[in-house]
Amino acid sequence: MKLIGGFGSPYVRRVAASLNFLGLDWDHEAVSVFENPDAVSKHNPVVRVPTVVLDDGEALFESFAILDALDDIAGDAKRLIPANGAARRSVMRLVATACGAMDKAVTAYYEGRFHPAEKVHEPWIEHNEGQIMGGLGYLDEFAAKAGQGWLGGGERIGQADISAVVALGFANRVRPKLEVLNKFPNLAELAARCEGMEEFSSVTP
Ligand SMILES: N[C@@H](CCC(=O)N[C@@H](CS)C(=O)NCC(=O)O)C(=O)O
């Protein structure tokens, strides 16, 4: 299968790291959706990354849907989100929190990236930054409880860890003034543990 999109996108990066942890074979097409939209639009009508193209040409898009399909393809012994029940709901809540923080970091970043300086609305950026801090703070509490373990409990890394670590790294990169590594030391410790793993370090922006 092929993963389209650069690792600068947190959604692409969480899919890439997940592919590695699931042990699936994949190729990478590091397309910038803004510089080369045609490479994406032929597979994804909304022209966003990540887009995954399976070997038979079937396209998957929207990272939640992609990761759901990848867990299914990899099989129950390897899945990164529990298949059902309270454990699934709990992990999904953490993943949704991490993705919410990513969404807000992207929104804050795009405000400056795509508007001329006189049209950048600082209060809107600050509103989004507050939501980033809320989401990461929530994840930090779980990281404190997890200690040397994993956010979703269990014996091995899961999707809650992957998405939280990616969210923290992305927020740190695009909103450095928030100093998220200092503000959320438990999450930062989890991130340091994970970013040292080949599955993450090989998919660094
Ligand atoms: N909810 C989507 C978000 C994907 C997304 O916003 N990707 C960005 C890159 S970070 C993108 O493709 N932006 C191009 C655009 O929206 O025009 C997901 O989880 O896959």
Ligand as a Chemical Component Dictionary entry (heavy atoms), coordinates in Angstrom:
data_LIG
# 
_chem_comp.id                   LIG 
_chem_comp.type                 NON-POLYMER 
_chem_comp.pdbx_formal_charge   0 
_chem_comp.three_letter_code    LIG 
# 
loop_
_chem_comp_atom.comp_id 
_chem_comp_atom.atom_id 
_chem_comp_atom.alt_atom_id 
_chem_comp_atom.type_symbol 
_chem_comp_atom.charge 
_chem_comp_atom.model_Cartn_x 
_chem_comp_atom.model_Cartn_y 
_chem_comp_atom.model_Cartn_z 
_chem_comp_atom.pdbx_ordinal 
LIG N1  N1  N 0 -9.487 15.015 9.806  1  
LIG C1  C1  C 0 -8.521 14.785 8.758  2  
LIG C2  C2  C 0 -7.597 15.986 8.672  3  
LIG C3  C3  C 0 -6.651 15.895 7.476  4  
LIG C4  C4  C 0 -6.051 17.258 7.178  5  
LIG O1  O1  O 0 -6.565 18.308 7.559  6  
LIG N2  N2  N 0 -4.897 17.235 6.491  7  
LIG C5  C5  C 0 -4.276 18.468 6.109  8  
LIG C6  C6  C 0 -2.769 18.371 6.239  9  
LIG S1  S1  S 0 -2.322 18.512 7.936  10 
LIG C7  C7  C 0 -4.607 18.755 4.667  11 
LIG O2  O2  O 0 -4.674 17.860 3.850  12 
LIG N3  N3  N 0 -4.831 20.036 4.355  13 
LIG C8  C8  C 0 -5.116 20.465 3.033  14 
LIG C9  C9  C 0 -6.404 21.186 2.939  15 
LIG O3  O3  O 0 -7.231 21.044 3.862  16 
LIG O4  O4  O 0 -6.604 21.868 1.948  17 
LIG C10 C10 C 0 -7.759 13.499 9.054  18 
LIG O5  O5  O 0 -7.712 13.114 10.227 19 
LIG O6  O6  O 0 -7.272 12.849 8.112  20 
# 
loop_
_chem_comp_bond.comp_id 
_chem_comp_bond.atom_id_1 
_chem_comp_bond.atom_id_2 
_chem_comp_bond.value_order 
_chem_comp_bond.pdbx_ordinal 
LIG N1  C1  SING 1  
LIG C1  C2  SING 2  
LIG C1  C10 SING 3  
LIG C2  C3  SING 4  
LIG C3  C4  SING 5  
LIG C4  O1  DOUB 6  
LIG C4  N2  SING 7  
LIG N2  C5  SING 8  
LIG C5  C6  SING 9  
LIG C5  C7  SING 10 
LIG C6  S1  SING 11 
LIG C7  O2  DOUB 12 
LIG C7  N3  SING 13 
LIG N3  C8  SING 14 
LIG C8  C9  SING 15 
LIG C9  O3  DOUB 16 
LIG C9  O4  SING 17 
LIG C10 O5  DOUB 18 
LIG C10 O6  SING 19 
# 
